[in-house]
Amino acid sequence: MASFKKSFDGLKGTSHTAVKGVTDTAVQAAQEAVQQVADSSKETANTAAQEAGRQTQAAIGKAADKATITIKEFGQKLDTK
């Protein structure tokens, strides 16, 4: 009976260790997945911010070009009068 209890205790310890290993692995995998999503979100946000910056610069450039043309045209009208 003592050897049965000893075997049972050993099995219990082994089972506990195995379950802990599986749990630790699952927790680690979940943490890695969350980190990947966070990294991806940061990358997406950075890409969107860069694109918004490019579009803003392009719009500013177009507005500046139009303003320059308008000023030149206005100056030419003043010269002809």
PDB file of N, CA, C and O in Angstrom:
ATOM      1  N   MET A   1       0.824  -1.189   0.000  1.00  0.00           N
ATOM      2  CA  MET A   1       0.000   0.000   0.000  1.00  0.00           C
ATOM      3  C   MET A   1       0.866   1.249   0.000  1.00  0.00           C
ATOM      4  O   MET A   1       0.525   2.253  -0.626  1.00  0.00           O
ATOM      5  N   ALA A   2       1.993   1.181   0.710  1.00  0.00           N
ATOM      6  CA  ALA A   2       2.887   2.332   0.766  1.00  0.00           C
ATOM      7  C   ALA A   2       3.467   2.625  -0.615  1.00  0.00           C
ATOM      8  O   ALA A   2       3.625   3.788  -0.987  1.00  0.00           O
ATOM      9  N   SER A   3       3.788   1.564  -1.384  1.00  0.00           N
ATOM     10  CA  SER A   3       4.348   1.794  -2.716  1.00  0.00           C
ATOM     11  C   SER A   3       3.278   2.365  -3.651  1.00  0.00           C
ATOM     12  O   SER A   3       3.584   3.167  -4.533  1.00  0.00           O
ATOM     13  N   PHE A   4       2.027   1.949  -3.456  1.00  0.00           N
ATOM     14  CA  PHE A   4       0.937   2.495  -4.258  1.00  0.00           C
ATOM     15  C   PHE A   4       0.793   3.995  -3.989  1.00  0.00           C
ATOM     16  O   PHE A   4       0.639   4.783  -4.923  1.00  0.00           O
ATOM     17  N   LYS A   5       0.843   4.390  -2.710  1.00  0.00           N
ATOM     18  CA  LYS A   5       0.737   5.796  -2.345  1.00  0.00           C
ATOM     19  C   LYS A   5       1.919   6.574  -2.922  1.00  0.00           C
ATOM     20  O   LYS A   5       1.762   7.690  -3.418  1.00  0.00           O
ATOM     21  N   LYS A   6       3.096   5.970  -2.849  1.00  0.00           N
ATOM     22  CA  LYS A   6       4.294   6.621  -3.383  1.00  0.00           C
ATOM     23  C   LYS A   6       4.162   6.801  -4.904  1.00  0.00           C
ATOM     24  O   LYS A   6       4.492   7.859  -5.440  1.00  0.00           O
ATOM     25  N   SER A   7       3.688   5.783  -5.576  1.00  0.00           N
ATOM     26  CA  SER A   7       3.480   5.871  -7.026  1.00  0.00           C
ATOM     27  C   SER A   7       2.423   6.922  -7.358  1.00  0.00           C
ATOM     28  O   SER A   7       2.581   7.706  -8.294  1.00  0.00           O
ATOM     29  N   PHE A   8       1.356   6.925  -6.583  1.00  0.00           N
ATOM     30  CA  PHE A   8       0.291   7.889  -6.794  1.00  0.00           C
ATOM     31  C   PHE A   8       0.813   9.324  -6.592  1.00  0.00           C
ATOM     32  O   PHE A   8       0.523  10.210  -7.395  1.00  0.00           O
ATOM     33  N   ASP A   9       1.571   9.541  -5.532  1.00  0.00           N
ATOM     34  CA  ASP A   9       2.143  10.859  -5.266  1.00  0.00           C
ATOM     35  C   ASP A   9       3.091  11.283  -6.387  1.00  0.00           C
ATOM     36  O   ASP A   9       3.120  12.448  -6.784  1.00  0.00           O
ATOM     37  N   GLY A  10       3.864  10.325  -6.889  1.00  0.00           N
ATOM     38  CA  GLY A  10       4.768  10.614  -8.002  1.00  0.00           C
ATOM     39  C   GLY A  10       3.990  11.003  -9.251  1.00  0.00           C
ATOM     40  O   GLY A  10       4.339  11.957  -9.946  1.00  0.00           O
ATOM     41  N   LEU A  11       2.932  10.249  -9.524  1.00  0.00           N
ATOM     42  CA  LEU A  11       2.080  10.545 -10.677  1.00  0.00           C
ATOM     43  C   LEU A  11       1.434  11.921 -10.524  1.00  0.00           C
ATOM     44  O   LEU A  11       1.344  12.699 -11.474  1.00  0.00           O
ATOM     45  N   LYS A  12       0.992  12.191  -9.308  1.00  0.00           N
ATOM     46  CA  LYS A  12       0.362  13.483  -9.026  1.00  0.00           C
ATOM     47  C   LYS A  12       1.361  14.622  -9.270  1.00  0.00           C
ATOM     48  O   LYS A  12       1.017  15.640  -9.871  1.00  0.00           O
ATOM     49  N   GLY A  13       2.584  14.440  -8.805  1.00  0.00           N
ATOM     50  CA  GLY A  13       3.614  15.462  -9.022  1.00  0.00           C
ATOM     51  C   GLY A  13       3.934  15.651 -10.490  1.00  0.00           C
ATOM     52  O   GLY A  13       4.083  16.775 -10.969  1.00  0.00           O
ATOM     53  N   THR A  14       4.037  14.525 -11.207  1.00  0.00           N
ATOM     54  CA  THR A  14       4.324  14.585 -12.641  1.00  0.00           C
ATOM     55  C   THR A  14       3.192  15.264 -13.390  1.00  0.00           C
ATOM     56  O   THR A  14       3.432  16.077 -14.283  1.00  0.00           O
ATOM     57  N   SER A  15       1.952  14.934 -13.028  1.00  0.00           N
ATOM     58  CA  SER A  15       0.785  15.544 -13.667  1.00  0.00           C
ATOM     59  C   SER A  15       0.760  17.046 -13.408  1.00  0.00           C
ATOM     60  O   SER A  15       0.487  17.848 -14.301  1.00  0.00           O
ATOM     61  N   HIS A  16       1.055  17.404 -12.149  1.00  0.00           N
ATOM     62  CA  HIS A  16       1.068  18.817 -11.800  1.00  0.00           C
ATOM     63  C   HIS A  16       2.119  19.567 -12.617  1.00  0.00           C
ATOM     64  O   HIS A  16       1.857  20.661 -13.117  1.00  0.00           O
ATOM     65  N   THR A  17       3.307  18.977 -12.751  1.00  0.00           N
ATOM     66  CA  THR A  17       4.387  19.593 -13.521  1.00  0.00           C
ATOM     67  C   THR A  17       3.989  19.729 -14.991  1.00  0.00           C
ATOM     68  O   THR A  17       4.251  20.756 -15.616  1.00  0.00           O
ATOM     69  N   ALA A  18       3.359  18.695 -15.536  1.00  0.00           N
ATOM     70  CA  ALA A  18       2.938  18.724 -16.938  1.00  0.00           C
ATOM     71  C   ALA A  18       1.882  19.798 -17.163  1.00  0.00           C
ATOM     72  O   ALA A  18       1.949  20.544 -18.141  1.00  0.00           O
ATOM     73  N   VAL A  19       0.918  19.878 -16.271  1.00  0.00           N
ATOM     74  CA  VAL A  19      -0.141  20.881 -16.401  1.00  0.00           C
ATOM     75  C   VAL A  19       0.452  22.284 -16.295  1.00  0.00           C
ATOM     76  O   VAL A  19       0.082  23.181 -17.052  1.00  0.00           O
ATOM     77  N   LYS A  20       1.371  22.463 -15.353  1.00  0.00           N
ATOM     78  CA  LYS A  20       2.015  23.771 -15.203  1.00  0.00           C
ATOM     79  C   LYS A  20       2.769  24.137 -16.471  1.00  0.00           C
ATOM     80  O   LYS A  20       2.724  25.287 -16.907  1.00  0.00           O
ATOM     81  N   GLY A  21       3.460  23.173 -17.066  1.00  0.00           N
ATOM     82  CA  GLY A  21       4.190  23.432 -18.309  1.00  0.00           C
ATOM     83  C   GLY A  21       3.260  23.836 -19.437  1.00  0.00           C
ATOM     84  O   GLY A  21       3.547  24.774 -20.181  1.00  0.00           O
ATOM     85  N   VAL A  22       2.146  23.131 -19.564  1.00  0.00           N
ATOM     86  CA  VAL A  22       1.161  23.463 -20.605  1.00  0.00           C
ATOM     87  C   VAL A  22       0.584  24.853 -20.350  1.00  0.00           C
ATOM     88  O   VAL A  22       0.438  25.652 -21.275  1.00  0.00           O
ATOM     89  N   THR A  23       0.260  25.133 -19.100  1.00  0.00           N
ATOM     90  CA  THR A  23      -0.299  26.445 -18.748  1.00  0.00           C
ATOM     91  C   THR A  23       0.699  27.554 -19.032  1.00  0.00           C
ATOM     92  O   THR A  23       0.345  28.582 -19.610  1.00  0.00           O
ATOM     93  N   ASP A  24       1.945  27.348 -18.626  1.00  0.00           N
ATOM     94  CA  ASP A  24       2.977  28.360 -18.874  1.00  0.00           C
ATOM     95  C   ASP A  24       3.153  28.609 -20.369  1.00  0.00           C
ATOM     96  O   ASP A  24       3.305  29.751 -20.803  1.00  0.00           O
ATOM     97  N   THR A  25       3.130  27.538 -21.148  1.00  0.00           N
ATOM     98  CA  THR A  25       3.277  27.668 -22.596  1.00  0.00           C
ATOM     99  C   THR A  25       2.091  28.418 -23.188  1.00  0.00           C
ATOM    100  O   THR A  25       2.271  29.268 -24.061  1.00  0.00           O
ATOM    101  N   ALA A  26       0.892  28.119 -22.730  1.00  0.00           N
ATOM    102  CA  ALA A  26      -0.301  28.803 -23.233  1.00  0.00           C
ATOM    103  C   ALA A  26      -0.273  30.287 -22.874  1.00  0.00           C
ATOM    104  O   ALA A  26      -0.622  31.136 -23.694  1.00  0.00           O
ATOM    105  N   VAL A  27       0.142  30.592 -21.656  1.00  0.00           N
ATOM    106  CA  VAL A  27       0.235  31.991 -21.230  1.00  0.00           C
ATOM    107  C   VAL A  27       1.281  32.725 -22.066  1.00  0.00           C
ATOM    108  O   VAL A  27       1.046  33.852 -22.504  1.00  0.00           O
ATOM    109  N   GLN A  28       2.413  32.105 -22.286  1.00  0.00           N
ATOM    110  CA  GLN A  28       3.465  32.726 -23.088  1.00  0.00           C
ATOM    111  C   GLN A  28       2.983  32.974 -24.519  1.00  0.00           C
ATOM    112  O   GLN A  28       3.242  34.034 -25.088  1.00  0.00           O
ATOM    113  N   ALA A  29       2.285  32.000 -25.095  1.00  0.00           N
ATOM    114  CA  ALA A  29       1.773  32.154 -26.459  1.00  0.00           C
ATOM    115  C   ALA A  29       0.764  33.302 -26.524  1.00  0.00           C
ATOM    116  O   ALA A  29       0.762  34.079 -27.479  1.00  0.00           O
ATOM    117  N   ALA A  30      -0.083  33.403 -25.517  1.00  0.00           N
ATOM    118  CA  ALA A  30      -1.061  34.486 -25.483  1.00  0.00           C
ATOM    119  C   ALA A  30      -0.371  35.843 -25.359  1.00  0.00           C
ATOM    120  O   ALA A  30      -0.760  36.806 -26.020  1.00  0.00           O
ATOM    121  N   GLN A  31       0.653  35.913 -24.510  1.00  0.00           N
ATOM    122  CA  GLN A  31       1.398  37.168 -24.352  1.00  0.00           C
ATOM    123  C   GLN A  31       2.067  37.565 -25.665  1.00  0.00           C
ATOM    124  O   GLN A  31       2.059  38.737 -26.040  1.00  0.00           O
ATOM    125  N   GLU A  32       2.643  36.595 -26.356  1.00  0.00           N
ATOM    126  CA  GLU A  32       3.293  36.881 -27.626  1.00  0.00           C
ATOM    127  C   GLU A  32       2.281  37.354 -28.666  1.00  0.00           C
ATOM    128  O   GLU A  32       2.567  38.263 -29.445  1.00  0.00           O
ATOM    129  N   ALA A  33       1.113  36.746 -28.678  1.00  0.00           N
ATOM    130  CA  ALA A  33       0.067  37.156 -29.621  1.00  0.00           C
ATOM    131  C   ALA A  33      -0.379  38.589 -29.337  1.00  0.00           C
ATOM    132  O   ALA A  33      -0.549  39.388 -30.258  1.00  0.00           O
ATOM    133  N   VAL A  34      -0.565  38.902 -28.068  1.00  0.00           N
ATOM    134  CA  VAL A  34      -0.963  40.261 -27.696  1.00  0.00           C
ATOM    135  C   VAL A  34       0.124  41.252 -28.101  1.00  0.00           C
ATOM    136  O   VAL A  34      -0.186  42.333 -28.603  1.00  0.00           O
ATOM    137  N   GLN A  35       1.384  40.903 -27.893  1.00  0.00           N
ATOM    138  CA  GLN A  35       2.489  41.788 -28.259  1.00  0.00           C
ATOM    139  C   GLN A  35       2.537  42.009 -29.760  1.00  0.00           C
ATOM    140  O   GLN A  35       2.789  43.122 -30.223  1.00  0.00           O
ATOM    141  N   GLN A  36       2.293  40.942 -30.524  1.00  0.00           N
ATOM    142  CA  GLN A  36       2.301  41.078 -31.983  1.00  0.00           C
ATOM    143  C   GLN A  36       1.189  42.007 -32.451  1.00  0.00           C
ATOM    144  O   GLN A  36       1.394  42.822 -33.350  1.00  0.00           O
ATOM    145  N   VAL A  37       0.012  41.886 -31.844  1.00  0.00           N
ATOM    146  CA  VAL A  37      -1.099  42.769 -32.195  1.00  0.00           C
ATOM    147  C   VAL A  37      -0.746  44.216 -31.843  1.00  0.00           C
ATOM    148  O   VAL A  37      -1.000  45.130 -32.626  1.00  0.00           O
ATOM    149  N   ALA A  38      -0.160  44.415 -30.665  1.00  0.00           N
ATOM    150  CA  ALA A  38       0.234  45.762 -30.244  1.00  0.00           C
ATOM    151  C   ALA A  38       1.271  46.348 -31.198  1.00  0.00           C
ATOM    152  O   ALA A  38       1.170  47.508 -31.596  1.00  0.00           O
ATOM    153  N   ASP A  39       2.269  45.541 -31.563  1.00  0.00           N
ATOM    154  CA  ASP A  39       3.304  46.000 -32.495  1.00  0.00           C
ATOM    155  C   ASP A  39       2.690  46.338 -33.855  1.00  0.00           C
ATOM    156  O   ASP A  39       3.039  47.344 -34.472  1.00  0.00           O
ATOM    157  N   SER A  40       1.783  45.495 -34.306  1.00  0.00           N
ATOM    158  CA  SER A  40       1.127  45.719 -35.587  1.00  0.00           C
ATOM    159  C   SER A  40       0.299  47.000 -35.551  1.00  0.00           C
ATOM    160  O   SER A  40       0.284  47.768 -36.513  1.00  0.00           O
ATOM    161  N   SER A  41      -0.386  47.221 -34.438  1.00  0.00           N
ATOM    162  CA  SER A  41      -1.191  48.434 -34.301  1.00  0.00           C
ATOM    163  C   SER A  41      -0.311  49.671 -34.323  1.00  0.00           C
ATOM    164  O   SER A  41      -0.658  50.671 -34.951  1.00  0.00           O
ATOM    165  N   LYS A  42       0.831  49.611 -33.638  1.00  0.00           N
ATOM    166  CA  LYS A  42       1.758  50.746 -33.647  1.00  0.00           C
ATOM    167  C   LYS A  42       2.256  51.012 -35.064  1.00  0.00           C
ATOM    168  O   LYS A  42       2.323  52.157 -35.510  1.00  0.00           O
ATOM    169  N   GLU A  43       2.602  49.937 -35.758  1.00  0.00           N
ATOM    170  CA  GLU A  43       3.119  50.073 -37.116  1.00  0.00           C
ATOM    171  C   GLU A  43       2.048  50.674 -38.028  1.00  0.00           C
ATOM    172  O   GLU A  43       2.341  51.541 -38.850  1.00  0.00           O
ATOM    173  N   THR A  44       0.810  50.208 -37.878  1.00  0.00           N
ATOM    174  CA  THR A  44      -0.291  50.730 -38.683  1.00  0.00           C
ATOM    175  C   THR A  44      -0.519  52.208 -38.380  1.00  0.00           C
ATOM    176  O   THR A  44      -0.719  53.012 -39.290  1.00  0.00           O
ATOM    177  N   ALA A  45      -0.488  52.558 -37.103  1.00  0.00           N
ATOM    178  CA  ALA A  45      -0.679  53.956 -36.714  1.00  0.00           C
ATOM    179  C   ALA A  45       0.449  54.828 -37.257  1.00  0.00           C
ATOM    180  O   ALA A  45       0.201  55.935 -37.734  1.00  0.00           O
ATOM    181  N   ASN A  46       1.675  54.340 -37.190  1.00  0.00           N
ATOM    182  CA  ASN A  46       2.808  55.099 -37.720  1.00  0.00           C
ATOM    183  C   ASN A  46       2.694  55.283 -39.227  1.00  0.00           C
ATOM    184  O   ASN A  46       2.956  56.367 -39.748  1.00  0.00           O
ATOM    185  N   THR A  47       2.304  54.230 -39.919  1.00  0.00           N
ATOM    186  CA  THR A  47       2.143  54.309 -41.373  1.00  0.00           C
ATOM    187  C   THR A  47       1.044  55.297 -41.735  1.00  0.00           C
ATOM    188  O   THR A  47       1.197  56.085 -42.668  1.00  0.00           O
ATOM    189  N   ALA A  48      -0.059  55.257 -41.002  1.00  0.00           N
ATOM    190  CA  ALA A  48      -1.164  56.183 -41.261  1.00  0.00           C
ATOM    191  C   ALA A  48      -0.739  57.621 -40.991  1.00  0.00           C
ATOM    192  O   ALA A  48      -1.097  58.527 -41.744  1.00  0.00           O
ATOM    193  N   ALA A  49       0.015  57.832 -39.931  1.00  0.00           N
ATOM    194  CA  ALA A  49       0.487  59.182 -39.604  1.00  0.00           C
ATOM    195  C   ALA A  49       1.444  59.693 -40.682  1.00  0.00           C
ATOM    196  O   ALA A  49       1.385  60.861 -41.066  1.00  0.00           O
ATOM    197  N   GLN A  50       2.320  58.821 -41.165  1.00  0.00           N
ATOM    198  CA  GLN A  50       3.252  59.221 -42.223  1.00  0.00           C
ATOM    199  C   GLN A  50       2.498  59.584 -43.499  1.00  0.00           C
ATOM    200  O   GLN A  50       2.821  60.572 -44.158  1.00  0.00           O
ATOM    201  N   GLU A  51       1.504  58.791 -43.840  1.00  0.00           N
ATOM    202  CA  GLU A  51       0.720  59.062 -45.049  1.00  0.00           C
ATOM    203  C   GLU A  51      -0.058  60.361 -44.899  1.00  0.00           C
ATOM    204  O   GLU A  51      -0.136  61.152 -45.839  1.00  0.00           O
ATOM    205  N   ALA A  52      -0.633  60.583 -43.724  1.00  0.00           N
ATOM    206  CA  ALA A  52      -1.350  61.837 -43.478  1.00  0.00           C
ATOM    207  C   ALA A  52      -0.398  63.021 -43.604  1.00  0.00           C
ATOM    208  O   ALA A  52      -0.766  64.063 -44.146  1.00  0.00           O
ATOM    209  N   GLY A  53       0.812  62.862 -43.109  1.00  0.00           N
ATOM    210  CA  GLY A  53       1.817  63.921 -43.236  1.00  0.00           C
ATOM    211  C   GLY A  53       2.158  64.199 -44.688  1.00  0.00           C
ATOM    212  O   GLY A  53       2.267  65.357 -45.091  1.00  0.00           O
ATOM    213  N   ARG A  54       2.328  63.141 -45.478  1.00  0.00           N
ATOM    214  CA  ARG A  54       2.629  63.308 -46.908  1.00  0.00           C
ATOM    215  C   ARG A  54       1.493  64.039 -47.619  1.00  0.00           C
ATOM    216  O   ARG A  54       1.722  64.958 -48.405  1.00  0.00           O
ATOM    217  N   GLN A  55       0.265  63.612 -47.326  1.00  0.00           N
ATOM    218  CA  GLN A  55      -0.883  64.240 -47.970  1.00  0.00           C
ATOM    219  C   GLN A  55      -1.025  65.701 -47.560  1.00  0.00           C
ATOM    220  O   GLN A  55      -1.388  66.549 -48.375  1.00  0.00           O
ATOM    221  N   THR A  56      -0.739  65.991 -46.299  1.00  0.00           N
ATOM    222  CA  THR A  56      -0.801  67.373 -45.824  1.00  0.00           C
ATOM    223  C   THR A  56       0.245  68.220 -46.534  1.00  0.00           C
ATOM    224  O   THR A  56      -0.044  69.330 -46.981  1.00  0.00           O
ATOM    225  N   GLN A  57       1.466  67.690 -46.634  1.00  0.00           N
ATOM    226  CA  GLN A  57       2.533  68.424 -47.332  1.00  0.00           C
ATOM    227  C   GLN A  57       2.161  68.662 -48.795  1.00  0.00           C
ATOM    228  O   GLN A  57       2.417  69.738 -49.335  1.00  0.00           O
ATOM    229  N   ALA A  58       1.561  67.666 -49.429  1.00  0.00           N
ATOM    230  CA  ALA A  58       1.155  67.820 -50.826  1.00  0.00           C
ATOM    231  C   ALA A  58       0.074  68.891 -50.955  1.00  0.00           C
ATOM    232  O   ALA A  58       0.113  69.699 -51.883  1.00  0.00           O
ATOM    233  N   ALA A  59      -0.886  68.905 -50.036  1.00  0.00           N
ATOM    234  CA  ALA A  59      -1.946  69.907 -50.069  1.00  0.00           C
ATOM    235  C   ALA A  59      -1.387  71.303 -49.832  1.00  0.00           C
ATOM    236  O   ALA A  59      -1.807  72.264 -50.476  1.00  0.00           O
ATOM    237  N   ILE A  60      -0.439  71.413 -48.905  1.00  0.00           N
ATOM    238  CA  ILE A  60       0.200  72.708 -48.644  1.00  0.00           C
ATOM    239  C   ILE A  60       0.965  73.172 -49.884  1.00  0.00           C
ATOM    240  O   ILE A  60       0.919  74.348 -50.246  1.00  0.00           O
ATOM    241  N   GLY A  61       1.658  72.252 -50.520  1.00  0.00           N
ATOM    242  CA  GLY A  61       2.397  72.591 -51.743  1.00  0.00           C
ATOM    243  C   GLY A  61       1.473  73.082 -52.844  1.00  0.00           C
ATOM    244  O   GLY A  61       1.780  74.067 -53.516  1.00  0.00           O
ATOM    245  N   LYS A  62       0.343  72.407 -53.038  1.00  0.00           N
ATOM    246  CA  LYS A  62      -0.619  72.821 -54.064  1.00  0.00           C
ATOM    247  C   LYS A  62      -1.197  74.198 -53.734  1.00  0.00           C
ATOM    248  O   LYS A  62      -1.338  75.047 -54.615  1.00  0.00           O
ATOM    249  N   ALA A  63      -1.528  74.411 -52.466  1.00  0.00           N
ATOM    250  CA  ALA A  63      -2.075  75.708 -52.063  1.00  0.00           C
ATOM    251  C   ALA A  63      -1.049  76.812 -52.270  1.00  0.00           C
ATOM    252  O   ALA A  63      -1.391  77.909 -52.710  1.00  0.00           O
ATOM    253  N   ALA A  64       0.206  76.521 -51.953  1.00  0.00           N
ATOM    254  CA  ALA A  64       1.263  77.517 -52.147  1.00  0.00           C
ATOM    255  C   ALA A  64       1.444  77.824 -53.630  1.00  0.00           C
ATOM    256  O   ALA A  64       1.625  78.983 -54.004  1.00  0.00           O
ATOM    257  N   ASP A  65       1.398  76.802 -54.474  1.00  0.00           N
ATOM    258  CA  ASP A  65       1.519  77.005 -55.914  1.00  0.00           C
ATOM    259  C   ASP A  65       0.380  77.878 -56.430  1.00  0.00           C
ATOM    260  O   ASP A  65       0.611  78.796 -57.216  1.00  0.00           O
ATOM    261  N   LYS A  66      -0.847  77.599 -55.994  1.00  0.00           N
ATOM    262  CA  LYS A  66      -2.008  78.387 -56.425  1.00  0.00           C
ATOM    263  C   LYS A  66      -1.877  79.830 -55.940  1.00  0.00           C
ATOM    264  O   LYS A  66      -2.185  80.766 -56.677  1.00  0.00           O
ATOM    265  N   ALA A  67      -1.422  80.005 -54.709  1.00  0.00           N
ATOM    266  CA  ALA A  67      -1.241  81.359 -54.177  1.00  0.00           C
ATOM    267  C   ALA A  67      -0.198  82.119 -54.982  1.00  0.00           C
ATOM    268  O   ALA A  67      -0.372  83.303 -55.271  1.00  0.00           O
ATOM    269  N   THR A  68       0.886  81.439 -55.344  1.00  0.00           N
ATOM    270  CA  THR A  68       1.942  82.078 -56.138  1.00  0.00           C
ATOM    271  C   THR A  68       1.407  82.504 -57.495  1.00  0.00           C
ATOM    272  O   THR A  68       1.687  83.610 -57.956  1.00  0.00           O
ATOM    273  N   ILE A  69       0.643  81.636 -58.133  1.00  0.00           N
ATOM    274  CA  ILE A  69       0.065  81.962 -59.445  1.00  0.00           C
ATOM    275  C   ILE A  69      -0.897  83.140 -59.326  1.00  0.00           C
ATOM    276  O   ILE A  69      -0.882  84.051 -60.155  1.00  0.00           O
ATOM    277  N   THR A  70      -1.729  83.116 -58.295  1.00  0.00           N
ATOM    278  CA  THR A  70      -2.687  84.192 -58.093  1.00  0.00           C
ATOM    279  C   THR A  70      -1.983  85.518 -57.859  1.00  0.00           C
ATOM    280  O   THR A  70      -2.405  86.544 -58.391  1.00  0.00           O
ATOM    281  N   ILE A  71      -0.925  85.509 -57.076  1.00  0.00           N
ATOM    282  CA  ILE A  71      -0.166  86.734 -56.808  1.00  0.00           C
ATOM    283  C   ILE A  71       0.489  87.242 -58.087  1.00  0.00           C
ATOM    284  O   ILE A  71       0.489  88.445 -58.348  1.00  0.00           O
ATOM    285  N   LYS A  72       1.042  86.341 -58.878  1.00  0.00           N
ATOM    286  CA  LYS A  72       1.671  86.737 -60.142  1.00  0.00           C
ATOM    287  C   LYS A  72       0.634  87.351 -61.093  1.00  0.00           C
ATOM    288  O   LYS A  72       0.881  88.380 -61.721  1.00  0.00           O
ATOM    289  N   GLU A  73      -0.532  86.694 -61.182  1.00  0.00           N
ATOM    290  CA  GLU A  73      -1.594  87.194 -62.056  1.00  0.00           C
ATOM    291  C   GLU A  73      -2.064  88.575 -61.585  1.00  0.00           C
ATOM    292  O   GLU A  73      -2.310  89.468 -62.396  1.00  0.00           O
ATOM    293  N   PHE A  74      -2.181  88.731 -60.297  1.00  0.00           N
ATOM    294  CA  PHE A  74      -2.599  90.019 -59.734  1.00  0.00           C
ATOM    295  C   PHE A  74      -1.550  91.090 -60.053  1.00  0.00           C
ATOM    296  O   PHE A  74      -1.890  92.217 -60.413  1.00  0.00           O
ATOM    297  N   GLY A  75      -0.279  90.725 -59.917  1.00  0.00           N
ATOM    298  CA  GLY A  75       0.796  91.669 -60.250  1.00  0.00           C
ATOM    299  C   GLY A  75       0.786  92.047 -61.706  1.00  0.00           C
ATOM    300  O   GLY A  75       1.026  93.206 -62.044  1.00  0.00           O
ATOM    301  N   GLN A  76       0.514  91.097 -62.581  1.00  0.00           N
ATOM    302  CA  GLN A  76       0.456  91.379 -64.021  1.00  0.00           C
ATOM    303  C   GLN A  76      -0.717  92.301 -64.337  1.00  0.00           C
ATOM    304  O   GLN A  76      -0.606  93.175 -65.196  1.00  0.00           O
ATOM    305  N   LYS A  77      -1.837  92.112 -63.649  1.00  0.00           N
ATOM    306  CA  LYS A  77      -3.002  92.985 -63.874  1.00  0.00           C
ATOM    307  C   LYS A  77      -2.677  94.403 -63.434  1.00  0.00           C
ATOM    308  O   LYS A  77      -3.088  95.362 -64.088  1.00  0.00           O
ATOM    309  N   LEU A  78      -1.955  94.548 -62.353  1.00  0.00           N
ATOM    310  CA  LEU A  78      -1.573  95.879 -61.882  1.00  0.00           C
ATOM    311  C   LEU A  78      -0.636  96.550 -62.877  1.00  0.00           C
ATOM    312  O   LEU A  78      -0.733  97.756 -63.104  1.00  0.00           O
ATOM    313  N   ASP A  79       0.269  95.781 -63.472  1.00  0.00           N
ATOM    314  CA  ASP A  79       1.218  96.335 -64.436  1.00  0.00           C
ATOM    315  C   ASP A  79       0.517  96.820 -65.704  1.00  0.00           C
ATOM    316  O   ASP A  79       0.961  97.795 -66.310  1.00  0.00           O
ATOM    317  N   THR A  80      -0.559  96.166 -66.115  1.00  0.00           N
ATOM    318  CA  THR A  80      -1.250  96.536 -67.358  1.00  0.00           C
ATOM    319  C   THR A  80      -2.155  97.752 -67.154  1.00  0.00           C
ATOM    320  O   THR A  80      -2.572  98.372 -68.132  1.00  0.00           O
ATOM    321  N   LYS A  81      -2.463  98.100 -65.919  1.00  0.00           N
ATOM    322  CA  LYS A  81      -3.374  99.225 -65.677  1.00  0.00           C
ATOM    323  C   LYS A  81      -2.654 100.517 -65.630  1.00  0.00           C
ATOM    324  O   LYS A  81      -3.274 101.562 -65.435  1.00  0.00           O
TER     325      LYS A  81
END
